[in-house]
Amino acid sequence: MPQPNLPARGAALAIVMAVAACGSQSGRTPVITFDQVPVAAPEGGQQRTAPIGGRVTGASAGQRIVLYAKTEGWWVQPLANAPFTTIAADATWKNHTHLGSEYAALLVEPGYEPPPRADALPVLGNGVVAVASAPGTAAPATAVKTLTFSGYDWEIRQVSSDRGGLSNPYDPGNATVDEHGRLRLKIAGAAPDWTAAEVALTRSLGYGTYTFVVGDTSHLEPAAALSLFTWDYQGLDQGQREMDIEISRWGDPASRNAQFVVQPYYIPQNVLRFNAPAGVLTHVMRWEPGRVLMRTLAGAGPRATLVAEHTFTSGVPTAGNESVRMALYPFRGSGVAITGGTEVTIEKFEYLP
């Protein structure tokens, strides 16, 4: 869940500011201030966001705010594909940001293209009109929620994500471990505000074999999606180091219901579609330098039979700061809505180097 709003304190909480000598079209020197700054989280916050807001005076028509959070460099916020924050008619601006040790706001001209990551903040000029930054506050952050499954600790997603085409809210109550030690992921709530589930391993494992034993998924509606994947928040240059084994028809009842993917998915050779049968399935991802073998088998254990297999050798990411994740969510990008909540059971996860 997003963190609770921190109270505004009248004037800016903290500010380090630089402005372009030319000022704005109004003749006033643009000034950015912060009214709301998230907590400091030097380790970053891949799974957590918090509100951030402030005010800009002296801005010209069409100018916008670009936000950054600092954690081993500056990262554009809230997402690389959604880097702009609108300035309201009353000169205020607000958005959400992933957590960091510091936060920054840039006033930029129309057409400015912000770098998704930078070692230092962009300087004035070339479309940047003003820059302000503030350290994170000392207030306690929302507690991280975790669970233990198959001998590993997993962080439960609490904030929204655009996985699935449009924003999906996540409820930490949708990811639980039952009395038999199985992970249960749910889509819950009510239309149209379904909530999704995702867990992320709390550490990176790197190259090796990832195995997921998954209960029956044949009941999933066409617009529901189960993703077993790797993802690196910092891996922008390698498609976030995302590789996926996914069960979904992506809203089309006539489509095959499963796929292997190395991102980006829009490159034809990066996707293999296939039909996964009903019943327990074992999904395997064997990741080595320069190649990844993906395999789905019907059943579990030595008697499991091969359903589909493919080796990717193009676009395979190198190991980095990725973590393995499991998510169940509505695919909203097709415009087809799901009609009811659902659940998938993950019976086992195993990693072998």
C-alpha positions as CSV (number, residue, x, y, z in Angstrom):
1,M,0.0,0.0,0.0
2,P,1.3,3.6,-0.6
3,Q,2.7,5.2,2.5
4,P,0.4,7.5,4.5
5,N,0.7,11.2,3.6
6,L,3.3,13.0,5.6
7,P,2.0,16.4,6.9
8,A,2.9,19.5,4.9
9,R,4.9,21.9,7.1
10,G,4.0,25.2,5.4
11,A,7.3,26.1,3.8
12,A,9.4,23.7,1.9
13,L,10.8,20.9,4.0
14,A,14.2,21.2,2.5
15,I,15.5,22.5,-0.8
16,V,18.7,22.9,-2.8
17,M,17.8,24.9,-5.9
18,A,19.3,26.2,-9.1
19,V,17.5,28.2,-11.8
20,A,18.2,29.2,-15.4
21,A,19.4,32.7,-15.8
22,C,16.8,33.5,-18.5
23,G,13.9,32.9,-16.1
24,S,10.5,32.3,-17.4
25,Q,8.2,33.9,-20.0
26,S,6.4,35.7,-17.1
27,G,9.7,37.4,-16.2
28,R,9.9,35.7,-12.8
29,T,12.7,33.3,-11.9
30,P,11.2,29.8,-11.6
31,V,11.3,28.4,-8.1
32,I,10.5,24.8,-7.0
33,T,9.6,24.0,-3.4
34,F,8.6,20.8,-1.6
35,D,5.6,20.5,0.7
36,Q,5.7,16.8,1.1
37,V,8.9,14.6,1.0
38,P,8.9,10.8,1.5
39,V,11.0,9.0,4.1
40,A,14.7,8.3,3.5
41,A,15.4,4.8,2.3
42,P,19.0,4.6,1.2
43,E,18.5,1.0,0.1
44,G,15.7,2.1,-2.3
45,G,12.2,0.9,-2.5
46,Q,11.4,-1.3,-5.4
47,Q,8.1,-2.5,-3.9
48,R,7.2,0.7,-2.1
49,T,6.1,4.2,-3.2
50,A,5.1,7.3,-1.2
51,P,3.4,10.6,-2.0
52,I,5.6,13.6,-3.0
53,G,4.5,17.1,-3.7
54,G,5.2,20.8,-3.8
55,R,4.8,24.0,-5.7
56,V,6.4,25.8,-8.6
57,T,6.3,29.5,-9.2
58,G,7.2,31.3,-12.3
59,A,6.6,28.4,-14.6
60,S,5.5,28.9,-18.2
61,A,2.7,27.2,-20.2
62,G,3.6,23.6,-21.2
63,Q,6.4,23.2,-18.7
64,R,6.2,20.1,-16.4
65,I,7.9,18.5,-13.5
66,V,10.3,15.5,-13.7
67,L,10.9,13.6,-10.5
68,Y,14.0,11.6,-9.4
69,A,14.8,9.4,-6.4
70,K,18.4,8.6,-5.4
71,T,19.6,5.1,-4.7
72,E,23.0,4.2,-6.2
73,G,22.3,6.9,-8.8
74,W,19.2,9.0,-9.7
75,W,16.2,7.2,-11.1
76,V,13.3,8.9,-12.8
77,Q,10.0,8.6,-11.0
78,P,7.5,7.1,-10.7
79,L,8.3,5.0,-13.8
80,A,10.7,5.2,-16.7
81,N,7.7,5.2,-19.1
82,A,5.8,7.7,-17.0
83,P,8.4,10.4,-16.2
84,F,6.3,13.6,-16.2
85,T,4.3,15.2,-13.4
86,T,1.7,17.9,-14.3
87,I,1.6,21.3,-12.7
88,A,-1.9,22.1,-11.6
89,A,-3.7,25.4,-12.2
90,D,-2.9,26.5,-8.6
91,A,0.9,25.9,-9.3
92,T,1.0,22.8,-7.1
93,W,2.3,19.4,-8.3
94,K,2.1,15.9,-6.7
95,N,2.8,12.3,-7.6
96,H,4.2,9.1,-6.1
97,T,7.8,8.1,-6.1
98,H,9.7,5.0,-5.2
99,L,11.8,5.5,-2.1
100,G,15.4,6.7,-2.0
101,S,17.8,8.7,0.2
102,E,17.1,11.9,-1.6
103,Y,14.4,13.3,-4.0
104,A,14.6,15.8,-6.8
105,A,12.2,17.8,-8.9
106,L,13.1,19.4,-12.3
107,L,11.1,22.0,-14.1
108,V,11.4,21.2,-17.8
109,E,10.4,22.5,-21.2
110,P,7.9,20.7,-23.5
111,G,9.8,18.1,-25.5
112,Y,12.4,17.5,-22.9
113,E,13.3,13.8,-22.7
114,P,14.6,12.9,-19.2
115,P,17.3,10.2,-18.8
116,P,15.8,7.2,-16.9
117,R,19.0,7.0,-14.8
118,A,21.9,9.3,-14.1
119,D,24.9,9.4,-11.8
120,A,24.2,13.1,-11.2
121,L,21.1,15.2,-11.6
122,P,20.6,16.9,-15.0
123,V,22.0,20.4,-15.0
124,L,20.4,23.6,-16.2
125,G,20.0,24.2,-19.9
126,N,19.0,21.9,-22.8
127,G,15.3,22.0,-21.6
128,V,15.9,22.0,-17.8
129,V,14.7,25.3,-16.3
130,A,15.0,24.7,-12.6
131,V,16.3,21.9,-10.3
132,A,15.5,21.4,-6.6
133,S,16.3,18.5,-4.3
134,A,15.6,17.4,-0.7
135,P,16.8,14.7,1.6
136,G,14.3,12.0,2.7
137,T,12.6,12.6,6.0
138,A,13.3,10.6,9.1
139,A,9.8,9.4,9.7
140,P,9.4,5.6,9.8
141,A,8.5,3.9,6.5
142,T,5.6,1.5,6.1
143,A,6.7,-1.9,7.3
144,V,7.8,-4.3,4.7
145,K,5.6,-7.4,4.6
146,T,7.2,-10.7,3.9
147,L,6.4,-14.4,3.9
148,T,8.5,-17.5,3.9
149,F,7.9,-20.1,1.1
150,S,10.0,-23.1,0.0
151,G,12.7,-22.0,2.4
152,Y,13.1,-18.5,1.0
153,D,11.9,-15.1,2.2
154,W,9.7,-13.1,-0.2
155,E,8.6,-9.5,0.0
156,I,4.9,-9.0,-0.7
157,R,4.0,-6.2,-3.1
158,Q,2.0,-3.4,-1.6
159,V,1.9,-0.7,-4.3
160,S,0.3,-0.4,-7.7
161,S,2.0,-1.5,-10.9
162,D,1.4,-1.0,-14.6
163,R,2.1,-4.8,-15.2
164,G,-1.0,-5.8,-17.1
165,G,-1.3,-2.8,-19.4
166,L,-2.9,-0.4,-17.0
167,S,-2.5,0.3,-13.3
168,N,-3.2,-2.7,-11.0
169,P,-3.5,-2.2,-7.2
170,Y,-2.0,-4.9,-5.1
171,D,-3.3,-6.1,-1.7
172,P,-0.7,-7.8,0.6
173,G,-3.5,-10.0,1.8
174,N,-3.7,-11.7,-1.6
175,A,-0.4,-13.5,-1.0
176,T,-0.4,-16.1,1.8
177,V,1.1,-19.5,2.7
178,D,-1.3,-22.2,3.7
179,E,-1.0,-24.9,6.4
180,H,0.6,-27.2,3.8
181,G,3.4,-24.7,3.0
182,R,1.9,-23.8,-0.4
183,L,1.9,-20.2,-1.7
184,R,-1.6,-18.9,-2.6
185,L,-1.9,-16.0,-4.9
186,K,-5.3,-14.3,-5.4
187,I,-7.1,-11.8,-7.5
188,A,-9.7,-10.5,-5.1
189,G,-12.1,-7.7,-4.4
190,A,-14.9,-6.7,-6.8
191,A,-15.3,-5.3,-10.3
192,P,-13.8,-3.0,-11.5
193,D,-11.4,-2.6,-8.6
194,W,-9.8,-6.1,-8.5
195,T,-6.6,-6.3,-6.5
196,A,-3.6,-8.4,-7.6
197,A,-0.9,-10.4,-5.8
198,E,2.9,-10.4,-6.2
199,V,5.9,-11.7,-4.2
200,A,9.5,-11.0,-4.9
201,L,12.5,-12.9,-3.6
202,T,14.4,-10.7,-1.1
203,R,17.8,-11.5,-2.7
204,S,19.2,-12.1,-6.1
205,L,20.2,-15.6,-7.1
206,G,21.8,-15.0,-10.5
207,Y,22.5,-17.7,-13.1
208,G,21.0,-21.2,-12.4
209,T,17.9,-23.2,-12.6
210,Y,14.6,-21.9,-11.3
211,T,11.7,-24.4,-10.9
212,F,8.1,-23.6,-10.1
213,V,5.5,-26.3,-9.4
214,V,2.1,-24.8,-10.0
215,G,-1.4,-26.1,-9.3
216,D,-4.1,-26.2,-12.0
217,T,-4.5,-22.9,-13.9
218,S,-7.1,-24.1,-16.5
219,H,-9.8,-22.1,-14.6
220,L,-8.2,-18.7,-15.2
221,E,-10.3,-16.3,-17.2
222,P,-8.9,-15.0,-20.5
223,A,-8.0,-11.7,-18.9
224,A,-6.2,-13.2,-15.9
225,A,-2.4,-13.7,-15.9
226,L,0.1,-15.6,-13.9
227,S,3.7,-14.5,-14.4
228,L,6.8,-16.3,-13.1
229,F,9.6,-14.0,-13.9
230,T,12.9,-12.2,-13.1
231,W,13.0,-8.4,-12.8
232,D,15.7,-5.9,-12.0
233,Y,14.5,-2.4,-11.1
234,Q,17.9,-1.0,-12.2
235,G,18.3,-3.0,-15.3
236,L,16.9,-0.5,-17.8
237,D,19.6,-1.2,-20.4
238,Q,18.6,-5.0,-20.5
239,G,14.8,-4.9,-20.5
240,Q,14.8,-4.8,-16.6
241,R,16.5,-8.3,-16.9
242,E,13.0,-9.6,-17.3
243,M,12.4,-13.2,-18.5
244,D,8.9,-14.7,-18.1
245,I,7.0,-17.9,-18.0
246,E,3.4,-16.8,-18.2
247,I,-0.1,-18.4,-18.2
248,S,-2.6,-16.1,-19.9
249,R,-4.7,-15.7,-23.0
250,W,-4.3,-11.9,-22.7
251,G,-8.0,-11.3,-23.0
252,D,-8.5,-13.4,-26.2
253,P,-10.4,-16.6,-25.5
254,A,-9.2,-18.1,-28.8
255,S,-5.5,-17.5,-28.0
256,R,-3.0,-20.1,-26.7
257,N,-2.8,-19.8,-23.0
258,A,1.0,-19.9,-22.2
259,Q,4.2,-18.3,-23.4
260,F,8.0,-18.1,-22.8
261,V,9.4,-14.6,-23.1
262,V,12.7,-12.7,-23.0
263,Q,11.9,-9.0,-22.9
264,P,11.2,-7.0,-24.9
265,Y,8.2,-9.1,-26.0
266,Y,7.6,-7.2,-29.2
267,I,10.6,-8.8,-30.9
268,P,9.1,-11.9,-32.5
269,Q,12.0,-14.3,-31.7
270,N,11.7,-13.3,-28.0
271,V,8.3,-15.1,-27.6
272,L,7.2,-18.7,-27.9
273,R,3.4,-19.2,-27.5
274,F,2.0,-22.7,-26.6
275,N,-0.9,-24.4,-25.0
276,A,-0.6,-25.5,-21.4
277,P,-2.8,-28.4,-20.3
278,A,-5.0,-28.6,-17.2
279,G,-3.6,-30.0,-14.0
280,V,-0.3,-29.5,-12.1
281,L,2.5,-28.0,-14.2
282,T,6.2,-27.7,-13.6
283,H,7.9,-24.7,-15.1
284,V,11.6,-24.5,-15.4
285,M,14.0,-21.6,-16.4
286,R,17.6,-22.6,-16.8
287,W,19.6,-19.4,-17.1
288,E,23.3,-19.4,-18.2
289,P,25.5,-16.6,-19.7
290,G,24.1,-15.9,-23.2
291,R,21.2,-18.4,-23.1
292,V,18.1,-19.4,-21.2
293,L,16.2,-22.6,-21.6
294,M,12.5,-22.5,-20.6
295,R,10.5,-25.7,-20.2
296,T,7.0,-26.6,-19.1
297,L,6.0,-30.1,-18.1
298,A,2.7,-31.7,-17.2
299,G,2.8,-33.0,-13.7
300,A,5.6,-32.9,-11.1
301,G,8.6,-35.1,-10.3
302,P,10.2,-37.8,-12.4
303,R,7.0,-38.8,-14.2
304,A,6.3,-35.3,-15.5
305,T,6.0,-35.1,-19.3
306,L,7.2,-32.4,-21.6
307,V,4.7,-29.9,-22.9
308,A,6.9,-27.2,-24.4
309,E,10.6,-26.2,-24.5
310,H,12.6,-23.4,-26.0
311,T,16.1,-22.0,-25.8
312,F,16.7,-18.3,-26.2
313,T,20.1,-17.1,-27.3
314,S,19.3,-13.6,-28.4
315,G,18.7,-10.7,-26.0
316,V,19.4,-12.9,-22.9
317,P,20.3,-10.5,-20.1
318,T,23.4,-10.9,-18.0
319,A,23.0,-11.5,-14.2
320,G,22.7,-8.3,-12.2
321,N,20.4,-7.2,-9.3
322,E,17.3,-9.1,-10.5
323,S,15.1,-11.0,-8.3
324,V,12.7,-13.8,-9.1
325,R,9.0,-12.9,-8.7
326,M,5.5,-14.5,-9.0
327,A,2.4,-12.5,-9.8
328,L,-1.3,-13.0,-10.4
329,Y,-3.1,-10.1,-11.9
330,P,-5.9,-8.9,-14.2
331,F,-4.6,-8.1,-17.7
332,R,-6.3,-4.7,-18.3
333,G,-4.5,-3.9,-21.5
334,S,-7.0,-5.9,-23.8
335,G,-10.1,-4.0,-22.6
336,V,-11.6,-7.4,-21.6
337,A,-12.6,-7.5,-17.9
338,I,-12.4,-10.4,-15.6
339,T,-15.8,-11.3,-14.0
340,G,-14.7,-12.9,-10.7
341,G,-11.9,-13.4,-8.2
342,T,-9.6,-16.3,-8.6
343,E,-6.6,-18.1,-7.0
344,V,-3.5,-20.0,-8.1
345,T,-1.5,-22.3,-5.8
346,I,2.3,-22.5,-6.1
347,E,3.2,-25.8,-4.6
348,K,7.0,-25.4,-4.7
349,F,9.9,-23.2,-5.7
350,E,13.4,-24.5,-6.1
351,Y,16.7,-23.0,-7.2
352,L,19.8,-24.8,-8.2
353,P,23.0,-23.0,-9.2
